[in-house]
C-alpha cells in the first residue's frame, strides 16, 4: 500500500463499530480494509448546512454507473461534490443495498447482547449510524441511501442482486479526496446481503492526509462532475473562503 505524505491523523474502527467526524476540503481520507471482510457504510453531509447530504440517485445517474470506483465522485442533493474517489484497489463499492438493522442481524446470526458479550456484541449498521448521527443533532429522518465501501453487489437481467464475498482483500483501500467540508458518518457492521454464516465484520482504518495536487483531474473527465465541482467551488467563493 502506498504510504501517504503529509499525514494528518489515523483512526482504527473495529469490525461492527462506528465513527463520525468532520473532514475538511483539501483532505484525502483513506479507508483501509484491514483484514478483508470489511463493509464501510457511509453517509455524507455538508458540515455547514446538514440539510445538504449525499444523494445516491444523482451520483449514479450523472455518472451513468451502478457502482463507485476510482474516477467517480460522490454528489450532494444540491448539485455539488463532497469528494472524488482518487485511488481504489478494491474496484467496486455498492451503492444500492442500504444497511443491516437489528432484526436482520438477529435472523442471520442470532442474538449477542452487550450484557452477555460486551465488545463482542452483534452490532448492526442502522443502529451504529443512528448513534453517530445523534452526536450531530441528526436522526432517523436523516438516514438516506448510503454507500457500502468494499462491498460488491451485482444485478442480473431480472434485477436480482448478488453479493460477492472476497471483493476486498486485506490491505485494500479507497481514497476519498474532499472538496467540501463534510460530516462523514461510518458504520462498519456487515453488509445486509453478506453471505457469511458467522458474524465476523472486518475492521476499517482511516488515514487522513493532505490531498496531493491534481489528483481530482480524473473525476472531472466526466462532464457532470466538472460542473458539480465548479458549483462546490462557487459555494466557498460566495462565503469568502479560500479554496
Secondary structure, DSSP 4 states (H G I P E B T S, - for coil): -PPPSSEEEEEEE-TT-EEEEEE-TTEEEEEEESSS---EEEEEEESS-TTSBB-HHHHHHHHT-SSB-TT-EEEBTTS-EEEEEEEESS--BB-SS----HHHHHHHH----HHHHGGGS---HHHHHHHHHHTTT--GGG----EEET--EEE-TT--EEE-TTSS-TT-EEEEEESS-EEEEEE-SPPTT---SS--PPPEEEEEEEPPTTGGGGGGGSHHHHHHHHHHHHHHHHTT---
